[in-house]
Every structure is written in structure tokens, then in C-alpha cells.
Amino acid sequence: MVIKCKAAVAWAAGKPLSIEEVEVAPPKAHEVRIKVVATAVCHTDAYTLSGADPEGCFPVILGHEGAGIVESVGEGVTKLKPGDTVIPLYVPQCGECKFCLNPKTNLCQKIRVTQGKGLMPDGTSRFTCKGKQIYHFMGTSTFSEYTIVADISVAKIDAAAPLDKVCLLGCGISTGYGAVINTAKVEPGSTCAVFGLGGVGLAVIMGCKVAGASRIIGVDLNKDKFAKAKEFGATECINPQDFEKPIQEVLVELTDGGVDYSFECIGNVGVMRAALESCHKGWGVSVIVGVAAAGQEISTRPFQLVTGRTWKGTAFGGWKSVESVPKLVAEYMSKKIKVDEFVTHTLPFDKINEAFELMHAGKSIRSVLKF
């Protein structure tokens, strides 16, 4: 049956979200309907809402860092059942496409085309509001009390996990942590630089510490973020505005030739260049984690690469999602990785626009909304 529930609808780009009653249709074949218990607000939601996202469609229900309980399943769903505790995934894992079968990537392409158009795999939507079709977002749409996702876009997790915390493993923490562990493969004793000390940057710092890096340098224009970065494992923090020369030159001097690994966690193409050029000649690796706006391009002198630096990128931290997210939840439950420390604000769902304001003002790492 159709469920009527609360959701935050983005009717148009650049406008605040509107709390509405929406109708959520029953799941079709290979689909799962989830009662969302908690969801967090991420910069990617704001990026699409701003109108800068080339794949942005409106009206839409945003949200991709959520956790909840399976309410019902469609025909052919075998690995999930009502009552299961789950995290919806914006990077699916079908286990069958050539991407899933290749150990070098986590970028399952099974439903990429329809997901990018804001639709379910059959090319239609399950959401309606005031008689209008509402688009899905990133295959997850967690800014709704109930959502529908493809069965290959769901990770079943430990039922004992606190959903208002592990919802963060749906994007930011997993992305930053995985950029270190899977993409860069940071070794013990390494020197690392992390550009951007938001939620993803802090997760990168945490990953560097877990990997045994001996020096972790945080870089940000906002000095208010330095104390938190040090709590997560940064050994020192610097503000580019404190120096007369480009930050990459400062880092090369500070580290006797450059860092072993650098991470760009902002989505700024100028900073991406600085991050690469702060790497050590011969072996330095720079990982792009931040998502730049549509149409932007990166540049550097080719000689930077000829002389042995490597430029890499990562999506969802390189984790094969369905199999990895339950393991990340287990690492959190055993206190190997931090999650609680990322949550700076917990708000009722109706205060969702306030959560966006806190993020834009730089006052929150993550705000979690509870239904």
C-alpha cells in the first residue's frame, strides 16, 4: 500500500526545503522500502540544492546519509526482509557488472543511468506530492520518513548500532577514511597533508592516524577548526593566509621536500593543484576527495607528474559498498574508528533548513536529523 509521510521537498534550486506530506508507493521488483530513522546533511545535498549540479532535477527529495529499518520489500528481494537495520547506499554493489567484478574499483554501474536522472531502475519515481512526481536523489532520498531504494543499494548492518550515529557512514566518514585506507594506502611513518577540515577532512585525518602516519598536517582557512582536527589526530595545522608564499611551497619547506600523501577535501580546483604540488618528488601521491562544480578543470605542470608524483581520485572512499559498510559499522562498534565525534548537532527533522544554515556558517561538522 501507499504510505503517506513527512519529507523535505526541494521544489526548486536555491530555495529552502519545504516540509510536505508525500506519498511513497510500494516497492516494485528488486526494491526496498525503508523507514528512515535518522539522516545527516552533507555538502553534496547543498551542492545539488544550489543548482550547480549538472545532474540536479527538481522537484526532488534530497539526502544520502541515512539509516533506518526495512518496512517492506518488492518481488525478487532475497537478501533483505522487513525489520532489517540498514544504511541506504548511493554507490550500489550489484556483484555482477564488470566494475563489481574488478577488485580495482567500487563504482558499480548497474543503475548509474537511471540514478543520475533521479529515477528508480525502471525509469519511474515512487514519490508524489500535491499530485506531482518528485524525483529521487542519488538513489537514496533520505530526507523522507520513508524512502525506496534498489535492493543493490542497501547495506544490512548490526541491529545494535545507533542509527543516529552510523547514518554518517553512508557518505562522509566512509569517503574520507577510505581515501586513506583504500585509495592512497598510507603506510606507517608517512607524512600527510589534509586540505579542508570539514567532516570528510576529519575522516581523512582519522584514517591517517589509524594507518600509522607520523605527521598529519591540517590545512584550512578557518582556524576555529584546528582544535577539532588535532583531537582527530592532526599533529599540526596551518592557515594559508598566514604565509606570503603559496601553501604548496610552505609544505615542501616544512616537510623536507614535500609530503608523502596529500588529500583535497574541499572541491576547489586551485587547492587540488596545491595539494598535488605539495607532494614529494619521486613518490608523492595526492588524492582528490572533494567534488568540484560542473565544468571546472584541474591543471598543473606536466613536469610535476613526470618527476614521480601521482594524482588519484576516490568516490565513496573506494569501498565496495554492500560488503564494506557493515564492516565499517563493526569497526565503529569496536571503537576502531570514531563516528560520534563528528556529530555536532542533533535536531528534529522539521529543523532541516537550520541544519543547512549551520553547515554553510561553518558551525557544524555534521547535523543529524531525527524523525
TIMIKOL-257662 format. One record per residue (C-alpha): y, x, z; residue number from 1. Coordinates in nm, 4 decimals, always signed. Last residue first. Layout:
N
<site v="Y" u="X" w="Z" num="NUM"/>
...
END
This chain:
371
<site v="+1.1633" u="+1.2234" w="+1.2606" num="371"/>
<site v="+1.2518" u="+1.5760" w="+1.3708" num="370"/>
<site v="+1.4946" u="+1.8064" w="+1.1925" num="369"/>
<site v="+1.4682" u="+2.1833" w="+1.2371" num="368"/>
<site v="+1.7779" u="+2.3981" w="+1.1925" num="367"/>
<site v="+1.7057" u="+2.7538" w="+1.0869" num="366"/>
<site v="+1.9124" u="+3.0691" w="+1.1268" num="365"/>
<site v="+2.2170" u="+2.8715" w="+1.2337" num="364"/>
<site v="+2.5889" u="+2.9353" w="+1.2736" num="363"/>
<site v="+2.6505" u="+3.0868" w="+0.9299" num="362"/>
<site v="+2.9028" u="+2.8126" w="+0.8515" num="361"/>
<site v="+2.6971" u="+2.7040" w="+0.5494" num="360"/>
<site v="+2.3869" u="+2.6750" w="+0.7696" num="359"/>
<site v="+2.5631" u="+2.4760" w="+1.0413" num="358"/>
<site v="+2.7088" u="+2.2424" w="+0.7762" num="357"/>
<site v="+2.3637" u="+2.1858" w="+0.6220" num="356"/>
<site v="+2.2225" u="+2.0956" w="+0.9655" num="355"/>
<site v="+2.5149" u="+1.8553" w="+1.0191" num="354"/>
<site v="+2.4186" u="+1.6833" w="+0.6950" num="353"/>
<site v="+2.0693" u="+1.6297" w="+0.8376" num="352"/>
<site v="+2.1906" u="+1.4593" w="+1.1561" num="351"/>
<site v="+1.9791" u="+1.1462" w="+1.0878" num="350"/>
<site v="+1.6654" u="+1.3619" w="+1.1166" num="349"/>
<site v="+1.7259" u="+1.4272" w="+1.4876" num="348"/>
<site v="+1.8298" u="+1.7873" w="+1.5516" num="347"/>
<site v="+1.6697" u="+2.1132" w="+1.6649" num="346"/>
<site v="+1.8963" u="+2.4177" w="+1.6313" num="345"/>
<site v="+1.8383" u="+2.7951" w="+1.6484" num="344"/>
<site v="+1.4787" u="+2.8005" w="+1.5254" num="343"/>
<site v="+1.4002" u="+3.1521" w="+1.4006" num="342"/>
<site v="+1.2820" u="+3.2663" w="+1.7457" num="341"/>
<site v="+1.0065" u="+3.0024" w="+1.7487" num="340"/>
<site v="+0.8384" u="+3.1698" w="+1.4486" num="339"/>
<site v="+0.7468" u="+3.5248" w="+1.5507" num="338"/>
<site v="+0.4380" u="+3.7010" w="+1.4161" num="337"/>
<site v="+0.1339" u="+3.8483" w="+1.5947" num="336"/>
<site v="+0.1667" u="+3.5895" w="+1.8720" num="335"/>
<site v="-0.1943" u="+3.4603" w="+1.8385" num="334"/>
<site v="-0.0619" u="+3.1151" w="+1.7375" num="333"/>
<site v="+0.1754" u="+3.2829" w="+1.4888" num="332"/>
<site v="-0.1070" u="+3.4824" w="+1.3303" num="331"/>
<site v="-0.3152" u="+3.1594" w="+1.3154" num="330"/>
<site v="-0.0284" u="+2.9800" w="+1.1375" num="329"/>
<site v="-0.0128" u="+3.2724" w="+0.8935" num="328"/>
<site v="-0.3882" u="+3.2346" w="+0.8360" num="327"/>
<site v="-0.3450" u="+2.8606" w="+0.7625" num="326"/>
<site v="-0.0677" u="+2.9587" w="+0.5140" num="325"/>
<site v="-0.2884" u="+3.2092" w="+0.3302" num="324"/>
<site v="-0.5696" u="+3.0010" w="+0.1737" num="323"/>
<site v="-0.3589" u="+2.7185" w="+0.0296" num="322"/>
<site v="-0.0686" u="+2.9510" w="-0.0526" num="321"/>
<site v="-0.1869" u="+3.2613" w="-0.2304" num="320"/>
<site v="+0.0843" u="+3.4626" w="-0.0549" num="319"/>
<site v="+0.3065" u="+3.6838" w="-0.2725" num="318"/>
<site v="+0.6005" u="+3.6454" w="-0.0366" num="317"/>
<site v="+0.6710" u="+3.2895" w="-0.1514" num="316"/>
<site v="+0.8022" u="+3.4450" w="-0.4742" num="315"/>
<site v="+0.8489" u="+3.8218" w="-0.4956" num="314"/>
<site v="+1.0375" u="+4.0627" w="-0.7189" num="313"/>
<site v="+0.9989" u="+4.4328" w="-0.7894" num="312"/>
<site v="+1.2200" u="+4.7240" w="-0.8945" num="311"/>
<site v="+1.0608" u="+5.0706" w="-0.8736" num="310"/>
<site v="+1.2437" u="+5.4011" w="-0.8319" num="309"/>
<site v="+1.0981" u="+5.7097" w="-0.9946" num="308"/>
<site v="+1.3668" u="+5.9022" w="-1.1766" num="307"/>
<site v="+1.3311" u="+5.6937" w="-1.4912" num="306"/>
<site v="+1.4102" u="+5.3867" w="-1.2785" num="305"/>
<site v="+1.7523" u="+5.5050" w="-1.1600" num="304"/>
<site v="+1.8010" u="+5.6674" w="-1.5027" num="303"/>
<site v="+1.8019" u="+5.3172" w="-1.6512" num="302"/>
<site v="+2.1497" u="+5.2734" w="-1.4970" num="301"/>
<site v="+2.1592" u="+4.9421" w="-1.3142" num="300"/>
<site v="+2.1927" u="+4.5772" w="-1.4123" num="299"/>
<site v="+2.0816" u="+4.2330" w="-1.2989" num="298"/>
<site v="+2.1615" u="+3.9115" w="-1.4826" num="297"/>
<site v="+2.3034" u="+3.5727" w="-1.3821" num="296"/>
<site v="+2.2323" u="+3.2641" w="-1.5928" num="295"/>
<site v="+2.1327" u="+3.0365" w="-1.3066" num="294"/>
<site v="+2.2312" u="+3.1495" w="-0.9567" num="293"/>
<site v="+2.0427" u="+3.4346" w="-0.7887" num="292"/>
<site v="+1.7327" u="+3.3755" w="-0.5752" num="291"/>
<site v="+1.6895" u="+3.6263" w="-0.2906" num="290"/>
<site v="+1.3651" u="+3.8226" w="-0.2499" num="289"/>
<site v="+1.4276" u="+4.1140" w="-0.4867" num="288"/>
<site v="+1.2120" u="+4.4072" w="-0.3718" num="287"/>
<site v="+1.3273" u="+4.7678" w="-0.3994" num="286"/>
<site v="+1.0746" u="+5.0539" w="-0.4021" num="285"/>
<site v="+1.1664" u="+5.4199" w="-0.3519" num="284"/>
<site v="+0.9127" u="+5.6741" w="-0.4785" num="283"/>
<site v="+1.0679" u="+5.9539" w="-0.6822" num="282"/>
<site v="+1.4323" u="+5.9156" w="-0.5817" num="281"/>
<site v="+1.4840" u="+5.7330" w="-0.2534" num="280"/>
<site v="+1.6177" u="+5.3774" w="-0.2601" num="279"/>
<site v="+1.9847" u="+5.2888" w="-0.2005" num="278"/>
<site v="+2.0250" u="+5.2392" w="-0.5761" num="277"/>
<site v="+1.7789" u="+4.9497" w="-0.5747" num="276"/>
<site v="+1.9545" u="+4.7720" w="-0.2884" num="275"/>
<site v="+2.2986" u="+4.8318" w="-0.4424" num="274"/>
<site v="+2.1803" u="+4.6760" w="-0.7694" num="273"/>
<site v="+2.0408" u="+4.3706" w="-0.5892" num="272"/>
<site v="+2.3699" u="+4.3506" w="-0.3940" num="271"/>
<site v="+2.5585" u="+4.3074" w="-0.7191" num="270"/>
<site v="+2.3073" u="+4.0449" w="-0.8332" num="269"/>
<site v="+2.3575" u="+3.8345" w="-0.5194" num="268"/>
<site v="+2.0551" u="+3.6236" w="-0.4190" num="267"/>
<site v="+2.0786" u="+3.7066" w="-0.0489" num="266"/>
<site v="+1.7554" u="+3.8663" w="+0.0740" num="265"/>
<site v="+1.7591" u="+4.1970" w="-0.1162" num="264"/>
<site v="+1.4872" u="+4.4223" w="+0.0297" num="263"/>
<site v="+1.4790" u="+4.8015" w="+0.0348" num="262"/>
<site v="+1.1856" u="+5.0397" w="+0.0741" num="261"/>
<site v="+1.1519" u="+5.4165" w="+0.1060" num="260"/>
<site v="+1.5192" u="+5.4529" w="+0.1902" num="259"/>
<site v="+1.7558" u="+5.7054" w="+0.0358" num="258"/>
<site v="+1.8185" u="+6.0793" w="+0.0075" num="257"/>
<site v="+1.8434" u="+6.1950" w="+0.3680" num="256"/>
<site v="+1.8568" u="+5.8492" w="+0.5258" num="255"/>
<site v="+2.2207" u="+5.8083" w="+0.6300" num="254"/>
<site v="+2.3513" u="+5.9777" w="+0.3160" num="253"/>
<site v="+2.1488" u="+5.7553" w="+0.0790" num="252"/>
<site v="+2.2496" u="+5.4539" w="+0.2906" num="251"/>
<site v="+2.6224" u="+5.5298" w="+0.2614" num="250"/>
<site v="+2.5910" u="+5.5876" w="-0.1130" num="249"/>
<site v="+2.4163" u="+5.2497" w="-0.1521" num="248"/>
<site v="+2.6927" u="+5.0856" w="+0.0547" num="247"/>
<site v="+2.9606" u="+5.1832" w="-0.1953" num="246"/>
<site v="+3.2303" u="+5.4114" w="-0.0433" num="245"/>
<site v="+3.5219" u="+5.3223" w="+0.1854" num="244"/>
<site v="+3.2966" u="+5.2044" w="+0.4672" num="243"/>
<site v="+3.3255" u="+4.9408" w="+0.7413" num="242"/>
<site v="+3.3148" u="+4.6554" w="+0.4891" num="241"/>
<site v="+2.9513" u="+4.7436" w="+0.4086" num="240"/>
<site v="+2.8539" u="+4.6337" w="+0.7644" num="239"/>
<site v="+2.5709" u="+4.8331" w="+0.9205" num="238"/>
<site v="+2.2778" u="+4.7541" w="+1.1489" num="237"/>
<site v="+2.0399" u="+4.9822" w="+1.3391" num="236"/>
<site v="+1.6754" u="+4.9897" w="+1.4550" num="235"/>
<site v="+1.6105" u="+4.6373" w="+1.3250" num="234"/>
<site v="+1.3107" u="+4.4903" w="+1.5084" num="233"/>
<site v="+1.3529" u="+4.1138" w="+1.5440" num="232"/>
<site v="+1.5772" u="+4.1501" w="+1.8500" num="231"/>
<site v="+1.7809" u="+4.4027" w="+1.6493" num="230"/>
<site v="+1.8417" u="+4.1440" w="+1.3773" num="229"/>
<site v="+1.9544" u="+3.8954" w="+1.6438" num="228"/>
<site v="+2.2152" u="+4.1403" w="+1.7743" num="227"/>
<site v="+2.3378" u="+4.2214" w="+1.4221" num="226"/>
<site v="+2.4031" u="+3.8654" w="+1.3014" num="225"/>
<site v="+2.7506" u="+3.8396" w="+1.4557" num="224"/>
<site v="+2.8463" u="+4.1433" w="+1.2483" num="223"/>
<site v="+2.8643" u="+3.9247" w="+0.9365" num="222"/>
<site v="+2.8985" u="+4.1415" w="+0.6244" num="221"/>
<site v="+2.5290" u="+4.2282" w="+0.6408" num="220"/>
<site v="+2.2944" u="+4.5284" w="+0.6175" num="219"/>
<site v="+2.0012" u="+4.5775" w="+0.8574" num="218"/>
<site v="+1.8447" u="+4.9234" w="+0.8733" num="217"/>
<site v="+1.4788" u="+4.9482" w="+0.9755" num="216"/>
<site v="+1.3554" u="+5.2948" w="+1.0724" num="215"/>
<site v="+1.0022" u="+5.3788" w="+1.1824" num="214"/>
<site v="+0.8245" u="+5.1142" w="+0.9725" num="213"/>
<site v="+0.4975" u="+5.0125" w="+1.1422" num="212"/>
<site v="+0.3891" u="+4.7246" w="+0.9170" num="211"/>
<site v="+0.4586" u="+4.4761" w="+1.2008" num="210"/>
<site v="+0.8130" u="+4.6179" w="+1.2246" num="209"/>
<site v="+0.8684" u="+4.5901" w="+0.8501" num="208"/>
<site v="+0.7363" u="+4.2325" w="+0.8597" num="207"/>
<site v="+0.9747" u="+4.1350" w="+1.1402" num="206"/>
<site v="+1.2636" u="+4.2883" w="+0.9446" num="205"/>
<site v="+1.1558" u="+4.0879" w="+0.6374" num="204"/>
<site v="+1.1409" u="+3.7705" w="+0.8490" num="203"/>
<site v="+1.4944" u="+3.8479" w="+0.9698" num="202"/>
<site v="+1.6070" u="+3.8813" w="+0.6077" num="201"/>
<site v="+1.4488" u="+3.5461" w="+0.5219" num="200"/>
<site v="+1.6228" u="+3.3678" w="+0.8105" num="199"/>
<site v="+1.9624" u="+3.5251" w="+0.7436" num="198"/>
<site v="+2.0270" u="+3.8967" w="+0.7792" num="197"/>
<site v="+2.1169" u="+3.9902" w="+0.4214" num="196"/>
<site v="+2.0264" u="+4.3329" w="+0.2785" num="195"/>
<site v="+1.7268" u="+4.4874" w="+0.4562" num="194"/>
<site v="+1.6892" u="+4.8664" w="+0.4423" num="193"/>
<site v="+1.3569" u="+5.0368" w="+0.5175" num="192"/>
<site v="+1.2399" u="+5.3824" w="+0.6287" num="191"/>
<site v="+0.8618" u="+5.4178" w="+0.6390" num="190"/>
<site v="+0.6574" u="+5.5542" w="+0.9332" num="189"/>
<site v="+0.3702" u="+5.3089" w="+0.8829" num="188"/>
<site v="+0.3401" u="+5.1866" w="+0.5235" num="187"/>
<site v="+0.5262" u="+4.9012" w="+0.3501" num="186"/>
<site v="+0.3104" u="+4.7105" w="+0.1020" num="185"/>
<site v="+0.6182" u="+4.6169" w="-0.1038" num="184"/>
<site v="+0.4778" u="+4.2898" w="-0.2414" num="183"/>
<site v="+0.2059" u="+4.1900" w="+0.0054" num="182"/>
<site v="+0.3149" u="+4.2988" w="+0.3552" num="181"/>
<site v="+0.6899" u="+4.3376" w="+0.3087" num="180"/>
<site v="+0.7643" u="+4.0509" w="+0.0703" num="179"/>
<site v="+0.5020" u="+3.8537" w="+0.2656" num="178"/>
<site v="+0.7136" u="+3.8556" w="+0.5829" num="177"/>
<site v="+1.0246" u="+3.7445" w="+0.3951" num="176"/>
<site v="+0.8550" u="+3.4660" w="+0.1991" num="175"/>
<site v="+0.6344" u="+3.3431" w="+0.4842" num="174"/>
<site v="+0.9373" u="+3.3191" w="+0.7126" num="173"/>
<site v="+1.1473" u="+3.1329" w="+0.4565" num="172"/>
<site v="+0.9102" u="+2.8866" w="+0.2903" num="171"/>
<site v="+0.6462" u="+2.6504" w="+0.4311" num="170"/>
<site v="+0.6018" u="+2.8783" w="+0.7343" num="169"/>
<site v="+0.9136" u="+2.7138" w="+0.8784" num="168"/>
<site v="+0.7135" u="+2.3912" w="+0.9301" num="167"/>
<site v="+0.5256" u="+2.6013" w="+1.1867" num="166"/>
<site v="+0.7925" u="+2.5344" w="+1.4513" num="165"/>
<site v="+0.8480" u="+2.1560" w="+1.4638" num="164"/>
<site v="+0.4802" u="+2.1187" w="+1.3759" num="163"/>
<site v="+0.3573" u="+2.2805" w="+1.6979" num="162"/>
<site v="+0.0098" u="+2.4179" w="+1.6049" num="161"/>
<site v="-0.2850" u="+2.2543" w="+1.7843" num="160"/>
<site v="-0.4126" u="+2.0838" w="+1.4674" num="159"/>
<site v="-0.4700" u="+2.4268" w="+1.3109" num="158"/>
<site v="-0.3705" u="+2.4060" w="+0.9436" num="157"/>
<site v="-0.4646" u="+2.2340" w="+0.6178" num="156"/>
<site v="-0.2488" u="+2.3774" w="+0.3396" num="155"/>
<site v="-0.1329" u="+2.1285" w="+0.0746" num="154"/>
<site v="-0.0089" u="+2.1810" w="-0.2817" num="153"/>
<site v="-0.3490" u="+2.1605" w="-0.4564" num="152"/>
<site v="-0.3756" u="+1.7978" w="-0.3345" num="151"/>
<site v="-0.0566" u="+1.7111" w="-0.5224" num="150"/>
<site v="+0.2182" u="+1.5878" w="-0.2921" num="149"/>
<site v="+0.3438" u="+1.2543" w="-0.1654" num="148"/>
<site v="+0.6052" u="+1.2152" w="+0.1061" num="147"/>
<site v="+0.6544" u="+1.0032" w="+0.4152" num="146"/>
<site v="+0.9418" u="+1.0335" w="+0.6628" num="145"/>
<site v="+1.1432" u="+1.1870" w="+0.3804" num="144"/>
<site v="+1.3375" u="+1.5128" w="+0.3620" num="143"/>
<site v="+1.0022" u="+1.6856" w="+0.2917" num="142"/>
<site v="+1.0252" u="+1.6446" w="-0.0848" num="141"/>
<site v="+0.7188" u="+1.8671" w="-0.1644" num="140"/>
<site v="+0.6568" u="+1.9319" w="-0.5354" num="139"/>
<site v="+0.9677" u="+2.1500" w="-0.5516" num="138"/>
<site v="+1.1745" u="+1.8307" w="-0.5276" num="137"/>
<site v="+1.0599" u="+1.4790" w="-0.6234" num="136"/>
<site v="+1.2895" u="+1.2498" w="-0.8221" num="135"/>
<site v="+1.4022" u="+0.9020" w="-0.7156" num="134"/>
<site v="+1.3397" u="+0.6024" w="-0.9434" num="133"/>
<site v="+1.5958" u="+0.3285" w="-0.8855" num="132"/>
<site v="+1.5422" u="-0.0226" w="-0.7460" num="131"/>
<site v="+1.7513" u="+0.0423" w="-0.4364" num="130"/>
<site v="+1.5290" u="+0.3429" w="-0.3620" num="129"/>
<site v="+1.2070" u="+0.4416" w="-0.5365" num="128"/>
<site v="+0.9732" u="+0.7354" w="-0.4745" num="127"/>
<site v="+0.6273" u="+0.7978" w="-0.6218" num="126"/>
<site v="+0.7598" u="+0.9590" w="-0.9423" num="125"/>
<site v="+0.5927" u="+0.9902" w="-1.2839" num="124"/>
<site v="+0.4738" u="+1.2723" w="-1.5126" num="123"/>
<site v="+0.1045" u="+1.2633" w="-1.4178" num="122"/>
<site v="+0.1474" u="+1.5896" w="-1.2208" num="121"/>
<site v="+0.4172" u="+1.4319" w="-0.9984" num="120"/>
<site v="+0.7769" u="+1.4584" w="-1.1138" num="119"/>
<site v="+1.0931" u="+1.6549" w="-1.0367" num="118"/>
<site v="+1.1039" u="+1.8216" w="-1.3797" num="117"/>
<site v="+1.0078" u="+2.1619" w="-1.2407" num="116"/>
<site v="+0.7061" u="+2.0025" w="-1.0708" num="115"/>
<site v="+0.5986" u="+1.8566" w="-1.4068" num="114"/>
<site v="+0.5967" u="+2.1991" w="-1.5753" num="113"/>
<site v="+0.4557" u="+2.4008" w="-1.2833" num="112"/>
<site v="+0.1551" u="+2.1770" w="-1.2175" num="111"/>
<site v="-0.1295" u="+2.4243" w="-1.2879" num="110"/>
<site v="+0.0892" u="+2.7363" w="-1.2959" num="109"/>
<site v="-0.0302" u="+2.9083" w="-0.9770" num="108"/>
<site v="+0.2080" u="+3.1962" w="-0.8988" num="107"/>
<site v="+0.0200" u="+3.3894" w="-0.6294" num="106"/>
<site v="-0.0211" u="+3.7095" w="-0.8310" num="105"/>
<site v="-0.2187" u="+4.0346" w="-0.8581" num="104"/>
<site v="-0.5552" u="+3.8894" w="-0.7467" num="103"/>
<site v="-0.5881" u="+3.7032" w="-1.0794" num="102"/>
<site v="-0.7998" u="+3.3853" w="-1.0619" num="101"/>
<site v="-0.5047" u="+3.1833" w="-0.9321" num="100"/>
<site v="-0.2920" u="+3.3031" w="-1.2251" num="99"/>
<site v="-0.5677" u="+3.2364" w="-1.4790" num="98"/>
<site v="-0.5867" u="+2.8758" w="-1.3580" num="97"/>
<site v="-0.8792" u="+2.7611" w="-1.1375" num="96"/>
<site v="-0.8005" u="+2.8112" w="-0.7689" num="95"/>
<site v="-0.5466" u="+2.5277" w="-0.7775" num="94"/>
<site v="-0.3072" u="+2.7061" w="-0.5437" num="93"/>
<site v="+0.0336" u="+2.5394" w="-0.5189" num="92"/>
<site v="+0.3700" u="+2.7113" w="-0.4684" num="91"/>
<site v="+0.5975" u="+2.4436" w="-0.3176" num="90"/>
<site v="+0.3425" u="+2.3904" w="-0.0418" num="89"/>
<site v="+0.3121" u="+2.0974" w="+0.2013" num="88"/>
<site v="+0.2005" u="+2.2045" w="+0.5525" num="87"/>
<site v="-0.0867" u="+2.0073" w="+0.7055" num="86"/>
<site v="-0.2498" u="+1.8537" w="+1.0118" num="85"/>
<site v="-0.5428" u="+1.6358" w="+0.8989" num="84"/>
<site v="-0.5385" u="+1.2750" w="+1.0229" num="83"/>
<site v="-0.6290" u="+1.1165" w="+0.6894" num="82"/>
<site v="-0.8597" u="+1.3480" w="+0.4907" num="81"/>
<site v="-0.8292" u="+1.6703" w="+0.2943" num="80"/>
<site v="-1.0716" u="+1.8892" w="+0.0978" num="79"/>
<site v="-1.2263" u="+1.6165" w="-0.1179" num="78"/>
<site v="-0.9420" u="+1.4381" w="-0.2969" num="77"/>
<site v="-1.0982" u="+1.2675" w="-0.6006" num="76"/>
<site v="-0.9179" u="+0.9356" w="-0.5568" num="75"/>
<site v="-0.5993" u="+0.9455" w="-0.3549" num="74"/>
<site v="-0.5488" u="+1.0436" w="+0.0078" num="73"/>
<site v="-0.3884" u="+0.8703" w="+0.3042" num="72"/>
<site v="-0.1694" u="+0.9493" w="+0.6068" num="71"/>
<site v="-0.2131" u="+1.3284" w="+0.6175" num="70"/>
<site v="-0.0165" u="+1.4621" w="+0.9147" num="69"/>
<site v="+0.3018" u="+1.6681" w="+0.9032" num="68"/>
<site v="+0.4823" u="+1.9913" w="+0.8324" num="67"/>
<site v="+0.7951" u="+2.0701" w="+0.6352" num="66"/>
<site v="+0.9922" u="+2.3447" w="+0.4677" num="65"/>
<site v="+1.0435" u="+2.2073" w="+0.1143" num="64"/>
<site v="+1.3233" u="+1.9508" w="+0.1382" num="63"/>
<site v="+1.5087" u="+1.7490" w="-0.1265" num="62"/>
<site v="+1.4715" u="+1.3798" w="-0.2143" num="61"/>
<site v="+1.6323" u="+1.3395" w="-0.5563" num="60"/>
<site v="+1.8850" u="+1.1329" w="-0.7518" num="59"/>
<site v="+1.9326" u="+1.3623" w="-0.9361" num="58"/>
<site v="+1.7566" u="+1.6496" w="-1.1127" num="57"/>
<site v="+1.8079" u="+2.0229" w="-1.0393" num="56"/>
<site v="+1.6146" u="+2.2511" w="-1.2751" num="55"/>
<site v="+1.9228" u="+2.4541" w="-1.3752" num="54"/>
<site v="+2.0121" u="+2.4905" w="-1.0040" num="53"/>
<site v="+2.3887" u="+2.5373" w="-0.9591" num="52"/>
<site v="+2.4490" u="+2.1664" w="-0.8788" num="51"/>
<site v="+2.5323" u="+2.2352" w="-0.5129" num="50"/>
<site v="+2.2357" u="+2.0219" w="-0.3998" num="49"/>
<site v="+1.9987" u="+2.2635" w="-0.5741" num="48"/>
<site v="+2.1433" u="+2.5650" w="-0.3920" num="47"/>
<site v="+2.1655" u="+2.3719" w="-0.0631" num="46"/>
<site v="+1.7915" u="+2.2987" w="-0.0736" num="45"/>
<site v="+1.7275" u="+2.6641" w="-0.1614" num="44"/>
<site v="+1.9365" u="+2.7707" w="+0.1396" num="43"/>
<site v="+1.6751" u="+2.6130" w="+0.3697" num="42"/>
<site v="+1.6835" u="+2.3089" w="+0.5994" num="41"/>
<site v="+1.3797" u="+2.2512" w="+0.8198" num="40"/>
<site v="+1.1321" u="+1.9645" w="+0.8337" num="39"/>
<site v="+0.9383" u="+1.7964" w="+1.1137" num="38"/>
<site v="+0.6811" u="+1.5172" w="+1.1466" num="37"/>
<site v="+0.6307" u="+1.4336" w="+0.7780" num="36"/>
<site v="+0.3718" u="+1.1584" w="+0.7338" num="35"/>
<site v="+0.1816" u="+1.2846" w="+0.4275" num="34"/>
<site v="+0.0490" u="+1.1042" w="+0.1215" num="33"/>
<site v="-0.1992" u="+1.3153" w="-0.0748" num="32"/>
<site v="-0.2602" u="+1.3247" w="-0.4496" num="31"/>
<site v="-0.5668" u="+1.4150" w="-0.6550" num="30"/>
<site v="-0.5877" u="+1.0647" w="-0.8054" num="29"/>
<site v="-0.2891" u="+0.8448" w="-0.7125" num="28"/>
<site v="-0.1248" u="+0.8379" w="-0.3680" num="27"/>
<site v="+0.0277" u="+0.5061" w="-0.2595" num="26"/>
<site v="+0.3934" u="+0.4439" w="-0.3473" num="25"/>
<site v="+0.6759" u="+0.5568" w="-0.1170" num="24"/>
<site v="+0.9606" u="+0.3053" w="-0.0949" num="23"/>
<site v="+1.2925" u="+0.4344" w="+0.0346" num="22"/>
<site v="+1.5258" u="+0.3241" w="+0.3136" num="21"/>
<site v="+1.8312" u="+0.5446" w="+0.2947" num="20"/>
<site v="+2.0032" u="+0.8299" w="+0.4784" num="19"/>
<site v="+2.2580" u="+0.9709" w="+0.2303" num="18"/>
<site v="+2.2882" u="+1.3417" w="+0.1624" num="17"/>
<site v="+2.6402" u="+1.4791" w="+0.1236" num="16"/>
<site v="+2.7712" u="+1.5097" w="-0.2339" num="15"/>
<site v="+2.7823" u="+1.8294" w="-0.4428" num="14"/>
<site v="+2.5214" u="+1.7148" w="-0.6927" num="13"/>
<site v="+2.4468" u="+1.3415" w="-0.6968" num="12"/>
<site v="+2.2360" u="+1.0796" w="-0.5194" num="11"/>
<site v="+2.0787" u="+1.3293" w="-0.2774" num="10"/>
<site v="+1.8581" u="+1.0953" w="-0.0746" num="9"/>
<site v="+1.7704" u="+1.1621" w="+0.2888" num="8"/>
<site v="+1.4631" u="+0.9515" w="+0.3655" num="7"/>
<site v="+1.3661" u="+0.6708" w="+0.6008" num="6"/>
<site v="+1.0561" u="+0.4608" w="+0.5381" num="5"/>
<site v="+0.8973" u="+0.1813" w="+0.3385" num="4"/>
<site v="+0.5293" u="+0.2440" w="+0.2643" num="3"/>
<site v="+0.3637" u="+0.0956" w="-0.0465" num="2"/>
<site v="+0.0000" u="+0.0000" w="+0.0000" num="1"/>
END
